[in-house]
Structure formats: structure tokens, C-alpha cells
Amino acid sequence: HEQLVVVSDAGSGLKAIIAIHDTTLGPACGGTRIWPYESEQEAIMDALRLSRAMTYKAAAADLPLGGGKGVIIADSHTEKTEALVRAYGRFVDTLGGRYLTTTDVGSTGRDMEYVKQETDYVVGLPTTSGGSGDTSIMTGLGVYMGMKTCAKEAWGQESLTGKTVAMQGFGKVATHIAHHLMKEDARLVVTDVFDEALDRARDMSLTVVKPEDIYGVDCDIFAPCALGGVINPDTIPQLK
């Protein structure tokens, strides 16, 4: 990694980390994740891991960008405030354009509008603010197309009709993926740690299981749509 910066702001309660992995191809780009990490070390490790992945994704897509990631240690449901997000925007600005931020788990287009009030180094703003809009729409489409490509490699055809997809996490991206899969008459089994996400899944008439049971679902495709690092030596033996 080229740079790791940790910041805190007593006035707003901000505790944040920005990791810049590589800027060979251009400024580091990556979303800002807002999550109640159990420790600062856990947050740092997540930022390092995610920023590295962003470098590879940007290079694979032939984009003039490098890899970066921002994380804010907070509960987005109870601790996120305008003051906290704007303080984070000032933090991003101190890097002088080496890092471009956007949305991720726990952050929204509205949050990016707050960030924009403090820095120009932000993308993925709502269309009403002159931005490209909700980034989860294209992310969901990309994951869905990836599933179809893998299906063709594994089964000789792209069709996902009748396939069972286990979705670990049912946030914004997963919801868009689900809509694409439902159009193909795939069978979806989902889980999440938040009740509002599970309620949304039930409203879509999807099968819901407990978070600890998702790994044991008999499925054709396992889709990790929550936080990273869930495919590991402990969970791999549980996959069916």
C-alpha cells in the first residue's frame, strides 16, 4: 500500500481510515463504508483489503484509476450525522485528489452530497446533484452478468432459470441482483442481519433463512453480498 491515514474528529465523533493501495494508473477510487467495527484494527484491515481489490477491479476494467477505500467506524443507523459525514469530507480533501470517494455499505447519495460540500473529490452523486446516480444499480447488473458468465463456463449456457442462488446479505446491490434473477425464474434464498432487509425480501416473496444457515443452503450459486472475507476456511466446508 502507498498510504494509510487514520483520523478522528472530536467535534463530530468521526473515526475514519482511508487506505490508498496503488495510484499507478490514476487516483485511487473506492467507496466509503460506514460500519460499527469492533476495533480500529479490524477497520484498518478491511480498508487495506478492500483498497487492494479496487486496484485490481479498476485495472481489469481498463479504467485510469487506482485502488482506495474509506471506512468510518460508526453505526450508520444510529450514529451517522451530517456533521460526521462533512468532517469526513474535509478528511478526504486533505489528500488533494489522491483518493476519490463514493458510496458503499452504510453510505448513501445524500451522504455524498454532504461530502461534496467539503471537497470536490467525490463521485456517484445523485442525478439531481449532477452525478451519475445510485451506484448500486450498475453494481447489481455487473454481479448478475458475472453470474451468467460463470454459468456458461460451468454449465454450458448463460440461463439461470431454475438455478438456486443463496444470497448472503440483502442490501441495495443484492436487491438489484434479485430483480434480475427473478426475471429469469431463478430460486432465491436470502439472509441479512437487518430486519428491514429481511422484510424487503419477504415482500418480494423470497425464501429467508437465518444468517448462520445461509452457508448450508443447497444452491447452485453462492452470492456473498454483505461484508467481505466470508469465504474462508471456516465457511468453505459448509457450502453445498
C-alpha positions as CSV (number, residue, x, y, z in Angstrom):
1,H,0.0,0.0,0.0
2,E,1.1,3.5,-0.7
3,Q,-0.6,5.3,2.1
4,L,-2.8,4.6,5.2
5,V,-4.3,7.6,7.0
6,V,-6.3,7.4,10.3
7,V,-8.2,10.5,11.5
8,S,-10.5,11.4,14.4
9,D,-12.6,14.5,15.0
10,A,-13.9,15.1,18.5
11,G,-16.5,17.6,17.5
12,S,-18.4,15.3,15.1
13,G,-17.3,12.0,16.6
14,L,-15.6,10.9,13.4
15,K,-13.2,8.0,13.4
16,A,-12.2,7.1,9.9
17,I,-9.5,5.4,7.9
18,I,-8.5,5.9,4.2
19,A,-6.2,3.3,2.5
20,I,-4.6,4.0,-0.8
21,H,-3.3,0.9,-2.4
22,D,-1.9,1.9,-5.8
23,T,-2.1,5.0,-8.0
24,T,0.0,3.8,-11.0
25,L,-3.0,4.1,-13.3
26,G,-4.6,7.1,-11.7
27,P,-6.1,8.5,-8.5
28,A,-7.3,5.9,-6.0
29,C,-11.0,5.4,-6.2
30,G,-13.3,3.4,-3.8
31,G,-16.4,3.8,-1.8
32,T,-16.8,4.8,1.9
33,R,-18.0,2.1,4.1
34,I,-19.8,3.1,7.4
35,W,-19.8,0.1,9.8
36,P,-19.6,-0.4,13.6
37,Y,-16.3,-2.3,13.5
38,E,-15.4,-4.0,16.8
39,S,-11.9,-2.4,16.8
40,E,-9.8,0.1,14.9
41,Q,-7.5,-2.8,13.8
42,E,-10.5,-4.5,12.2
43,A,-11.4,-1.4,10.4
44,I,-7.8,-0.9,9.1
45,M,-7.6,-4.5,7.9
46,D,-10.9,-4.0,6.0
47,A,-9.7,-0.8,4.4
48,L,-6.4,-2.4,3.3
49,R,-8.2,-5.4,1.9
50,L,-10.9,-3.5,0.0
51,S,-8.5,-0.9,-1.4
52,R,-6.3,-3.7,-2.9
53,A,-9.3,-5.2,-4.5
54,M,-10.3,-1.8,-6.0
55,T,-6.9,-1.6,-7.7
56,Y,-7.4,-4.9,-9.4
57,K,-11.0,-4.1,-10.4
58,A,-10.1,-0.8,-11.9
59,A,-7.2,-2.3,-13.9
60,A,-9.3,-5.2,-15.1
61,A,-11.9,-2.7,-16.4
62,D,-9.2,-0.7,-18.1
63,L,-10.0,2.4,-16.1
64,P,-7.5,5.2,-15.5
65,L,-7.9,4.8,-11.7
66,G,-6.1,3.2,-8.8
67,G,-7.5,1.5,-5.7
68,G,-8.5,3.1,-2.5
69,K,-11.1,2.7,0.3
70,G,-12.5,4.7,3.1
71,V,-14.1,3.4,6.2
72,I,-15.9,5.2,9.0
73,I,-16.3,3.4,12.4
74,A,-19.9,4.1,13.2
75,D,-23.4,2.6,13.1
76,S,-25.0,4.1,10.0
77,H,-28.4,3.6,11.5
78,T,-27.8,5.4,14.8
79,E,-24.6,7.3,14.7
80,K,-24.3,8.9,11.3
81,T,-24.9,12.6,11.2
82,E,-24.4,15.4,8.7
83,A,-21.6,16.8,10.9
84,L,-19.8,13.5,10.9
85,V,-20.1,13.0,7.2
86,R,-19.0,16.5,6.4
87,A,-16.0,16.1,8.7
88,Y,-15.1,13.0,6.7
89,G,-15.4,15.1,3.5
90,R,-12.8,17.5,4.9
91,F,-10.6,14.5,5.6
92,V,-10.9,13.3,2.0
93,D,-10.0,16.8,0.8
94,T,-6.7,16.8,2.7
95,L,-5.4,14.1,0.4
96,G,-5.6,16.6,-2.5
97,G,-7.2,14.3,-5.1
98,R,-5.2,11.1,-4.4
99,Y,-8.4,9.5,-3.3
100,L,-11.9,9.8,-4.9
101,T,-14.7,8.6,-2.7
102,T,-18.3,7.4,-3.4
103,T,-21.0,5.2,-1.7
104,D,-20.6,1.8,-0.1
105,V,-22.2,-0.2,2.7
106,G,-23.8,2.3,5.1
107,S,-23.4,5.4,3.0
108,T,-25.9,7.0,0.6
109,G,-26.1,9.5,-2.2
110,R,-27.3,12.0,0.3
111,D,-24.1,11.4,2.3
112,M,-22.0,12.1,-0.8
113,E,-23.9,15.4,-1.2
114,Y,-22.7,16.3,2.3
115,V,-19.1,15.2,1.4
116,K,-19.4,17.4,-1.8
117,Q,-19.9,20.4,0.4
118,E,-16.4,19.9,1.8
119,T,-14.4,18.5,-1.2
120,D,-14.6,18.0,-5.0
121,Y,-13.0,14.6,-4.7
122,V,-16.3,12.7,-4.7
123,V,-18.2,10.8,-7.4
124,G,-21.5,8.9,-7.6
125,L,-23.7,11.9,-6.5
126,P,-27.4,11.7,-7.1
127,T,-28.6,12.8,-10.6
128,T,-30.3,15.7,-9.0
129,S,-26.9,17.0,-8.0
130,G,-25.4,16.4,-11.4
131,G,-24.0,13.0,-10.6
132,S,-24.3,9.5,-12.1
133,G,-26.9,8.4,-9.5
134,D,-27.2,5.3,-7.5
135,T,-24.0,3.2,-7.9
136,S,-25.7,0.0,-6.7
137,I,-27.8,-0.2,-9.9
138,M,-24.8,-0.9,-12.1
139,T,-23.0,-2.9,-9.4
140,G,-26.0,-5.2,-9.2
141,L,-26.1,-5.6,-13.0
142,G,-22.4,-6.3,-13.1
143,V,-22.7,-9.1,-10.5
144,Y,-25.7,-10.6,-12.3
145,M,-23.8,-10.6,-15.6
146,G,-20.9,-12.2,-13.8
147,M,-23.2,-15.0,-12.6
148,K,-24.3,-15.6,-16.2
149,T,-20.7,-15.7,-17.5
150,C,-19.8,-18.2,-14.8
151,A,-23.0,-20.2,-15.6
152,K,-21.9,-20.5,-19.2
153,E,-18.5,-21.7,-18.1
154,A,-19.8,-24.2,-15.6
155,W,-23.0,-25.5,-17.3
156,G,-22.6,-24.5,-21.0
157,Q,-25.3,-21.9,-21.1
158,E,-25.9,-18.5,-19.5
159,S,-29.5,-19.2,-18.4
160,L,-30.1,-19.1,-14.7
161,T,-33.7,-20.4,-15.0
162,G,-34.3,-22.9,-12.2
163,K,-31.0,-22.3,-10.5
164,T,-30.9,-21.7,-6.8
165,V,-28.9,-18.7,-5.6
166,A,-28.1,-18.2,-1.9
167,M,-27.6,-14.5,-1.2
168,Q,-25.7,-13.7,2.0
169,G,-26.8,-10.1,2.6
170,F,-29.7,-8.3,1.1
171,G,-28.8,-4.6,0.8
172,K,-29.1,-2.2,-2.1
173,V,-26.9,-4.2,-4.5
174,A,-28.4,-7.6,-3.6
175,T,-31.9,-6.2,-4.2
176,H,-31.0,-5.2,-7.7
177,I,-29.4,-8.6,-8.4
178,A,-32.5,-10.3,-7.1
179,H,-34.8,-8.4,-9.5
180,H,-32.6,-9.6,-12.5
181,L,-32.6,-13.2,-11.2
182,M,-36.4,-13.2,-10.6
183,K,-36.9,-12.2,-14.3
184,E,-35.1,-15.5,-15.1
185,D,-37.2,-17.5,-12.7
186,A,-34.2,-18.4,-10.5
187,R,-34.9,-19.5,-7.0
188,L,-33.5,-17.2,-4.3
189,V,-32.7,-17.9,-0.7
190,V,-31.6,-14.8,1.2
191,T,-30.4,-13.7,4.6
192,D,-29.3,-10.5,6.3
193,V,-28.6,-9.2,9.8
194,F,-31.0,-6.3,9.5
195,D,-34.8,-6.8,9.9
196,E,-35.6,-4.1,7.3
197,A,-33.7,-6.1,4.6
198,L,-35.4,-9.3,5.5
199,D,-38.8,-7.6,5.4
200,R,-38.0,-6.4,1.9
201,A,-37.0,-9.9,0.9
202,R,-40.3,-11.3,2.2
203,D,-42.2,-8.5,0.4
204,M,-40.6,-9.9,-2.8
205,S,-41.8,-13.4,-1.8
206,L,-38.3,-14.7,-1.3
207,T,-37.2,-17.5,1.0
208,V,-35.5,-16.1,4.1
209,V,-33.1,-18.1,6.4
210,K,-31.1,-17.2,9.5
211,P,-27.6,-15.7,8.8
212,E,-25.8,-18.7,10.2
213,D,-27.8,-21.1,8.0
214,I,-27.1,-19.5,4.6
215,Y,-23.8,-21.4,4.1
216,G,-25.6,-24.7,4.3
217,V,-28.3,-23.9,1.7
218,D,-28.2,-26.4,-1.2
219,C,-27.6,-24.0,-4.0
220,D,-26.1,-23.6,-7.5
221,I,-24.6,-20.2,-6.8
222,F,-23.5,-18.7,-3.5
223,A,-23.5,-14.9,-3.6
224,P,-21.7,-13.0,-0.8
225,C,-23.5,-9.7,-0.9
226,A,-22.7,-8.3,2.6
227,L,-19.2,-7.6,4.0
228,G,-16.0,-9.2,2.7
229,G,-14.0,-12.2,3.9
230,V,-16.9,-14.5,4.3
231,I,-15.5,-17.2,2.0
232,N,-12.8,-18.6,4.3
233,P,-11.5,-21.9,5.7
234,D,-14.4,-22.0,8.3
235,T,-17.2,-21.4,5.8
236,I,-16.0,-23.2,2.7
237,P,-16.7,-26.7,4.2
238,Q,-20.3,-25.6,4.9
239,L,-21.1,-24.7,1.2
240,K,-23.2,-27.1,-0.7
